[in-house]
Amino acid sequence: MSQLAVTAKALPPERAMVDRPGPGLRLVELETKERADQQQQRQAFWRRCEDIAWQLATSSAVDRAVAYESGTYTYRELSTASALRPNLMPLVNGEWEWIALTMADLE
């Protein structure tokens, strides 16, 4: 036991891993920055999808149909908007309007 204590004291502080930056520390910093960038991109996408839900809620049925058919919004955007703001997304016969317009049995 005393030999371990002596060995630990024998190492100079400048050789300790916490005192010197190395490639591992740089890699952790880069991964953290990438995660932060991904989180910012995800939040920006969610804000866009919430804006889409508001736009669809305030536009007329004809304008919405034109937007769906022209491909203004992607399926990913529409499904995310439906998940984030389900109370704003227009419904047809109990189905999301953007899905219902693609159904053959829509009456």
C-alpha positions in Angstrom: 0.0 0.0 0.0 2.8 2.4 0.9 4.5 1.6 -2.4 1.5 2.8 -4.4 1.4 6.1 -2.6 5.1 6.6 -3.3 4.6 5.8 -7.0 1.8 8.3 -7.3 3.9 11.0 -5.6 6.8 10.2 -7.9 5.0 11.4 -11.0 5.5 15.1 -11.6 2.3 17.1 -12.1 3.2 18.2 -15.6 2.9 14.5 -16.7 -0.6 14.0 -15.4 -3.3 13.5 -18.1 -5.5 16.2 -16.8 -2.8 18.8 -17.1 -1.9 18.2 -20.7 -4.2 18.4 -23.7 -3.9 15.6 -26.1 -5.6 14.2 -29.2 -8.3 12.6 -27.1 -9.3 15.9 -25.6 -9.6 17.5 -29.0 -11.7 14.7 -30.2 -14.1 15.1 -27.3 -14.4 18.8 -28.1 -15.2 18.1 -31.7 -17.8 15.5 -30.8 -19.4 18.0 -28.4 -19.4 20.7 -31.1 -21.0 18.3 -33.6 -23.7 17.3 -31.1 -24.4 21.0 -30.5 -24.7 21.7 -34.2 -27.0 18.7 -34.7 -29.2 20.0 -31.8 -29.4 23.4 -33.4 -30.3 22.0 -36.8 -33.0 19.8 -35.2 -34.5 22.8 -33.3 -34.5 24.9 -36.5 -36.3 22.1 -38.3 -38.9 21.8 -35.5 -39.4 25.6 -35.7 -39.9 25.3 -39.4 -42.4 22.5 -38.9 -44.3 24.5 -36.3 -44.5 27.4 -38.8 -45.8 25.0 -41.5 -48.6 23.9 -39.1 -49.5 27.6 -38.5 -49.5 28.3 -42.2 -51.7 25.4 -43.0 -54.1 26.2 -40.1 -54.6 29.8 -41.4 -54.8 29.1 -45.2 -57.8 28.1 -47.2 -58.5 24.5 -48.4 -57.6 25.4 -52.0 -54.3 26.9 -51.0 -53.5 23.9 -48.8 -54.3 21.5 -51.7 -52.1 23.4 -54.0 -49.3 23.3 -51.5 -49.6 19.6 -51.0 -49.8 18.8 -54.7 -46.9 21.1 -55.7 -44.6 19.6 -53.1 -44.1 22.8 -51.2 -43.7 20.7 -48.0 -42.0 17.3 -47.7 -43.7 14.3 -46.0 -41.1 14.6 -43.3 -42.1 18.2 -42.6 -45.8 17.4 -42.7 -45.5 14.4 -40.4 -43.3 16.3 -38.0 -45.7 19.3 -38.0 -48.5 16.8 -37.3 -46.6 15.4 -34.4 -45.6 18.8 -32.9 -48.9 20.6 -33.4 -51.7 18.1 -34.0 -54.4 20.6 -33.0 -53.4 22.9 -35.8 -53.2 20.4 -38.6 -56.3 20.2 -40.8 -58.4 17.0 -40.7 -60.6 15.3 -43.4 -62.9 12.5 -42.1 -60.7 12.1 -39.0 -57.4 11.8 -41.0 -54.7 14.3 -41.6 -55.6 16.3 -44.7 -52.2 15.8 -46.3 -52.7 12.0 -46.0 -56.3 12.0 -46.9 -55.7 13.7 -50.2 -53.7 10.8 -51.3 -56.3 8.2 -50.4 -58.4 6.7 -53.2 -61.5 6.3 -51.1 -61.8 9.9 -50.0 -65.4 11.0 -50.3 
